[in-house]
Amino acid sequence: MSVSRISARYAKSLLDLARERNELESIKADVDYVAQALKSRDLGLFLKSPIINSGKKLSIFKTLFEGKVSNTSMAFFDIIIKKGREMYLPEIIQDFIDQYKVLNKISTVTITTATPLTADALNDIKSKLLASDITMDKLDVKTKVDASLIGGFVVEIGDKLYDASVAHKLEQVRKEFADNQYVKSF
């Protein structure tokens, strides 16, 4: 079975369990907490190691997270490790977050600008995005600064990209001049 199918199924199971027990927000917080911990290269390599047995992994996982996450989340991670699926934990967590966002109608938007956005400009962009039919009911906005854009902005919504940067416009003009068939060569 492919990694994406495994991770999607486990994530859906956790999401369904959380909804059934009315613990969706607390389990989402637990998943976010574990996702932050998994950014550690050492923890990621530890979980993916085929040399370390599942009993040792479970013991260390409990030491790290017991008391910091809910009993439901801990039981879920226990099952993951006992079934030998701990190597897929980062993918399971990402799928859970994605499914949570779909369930709660949250669109992830990344706005890249040449200079940092002011609070007023960010709020203006948010309100325009929410008024459009491109996004869902709520926004999870991430901002980035990339000086190579020169000016303007780039908005990413899911798999859609709107590039209104000066660098992009200059590139388009450069291509137009390069493709100009009316200029005679000397």
PyMOL commands that set and color helices and strands:
alter all, ss='L'
color gray80, all
select helices_A, chain A and resi 3-20+24-37+41-48+54-65+71-82+86-103+119-131+147-149+166-178
alter helices_A, ss='H'
color red, helices_A
select strands_A, chain A and resi 106-113+138-145+153-157+160-163
alter strands_A, ss='S'
color yellow, strands_A
deselect
rebuild
show_as cartoon
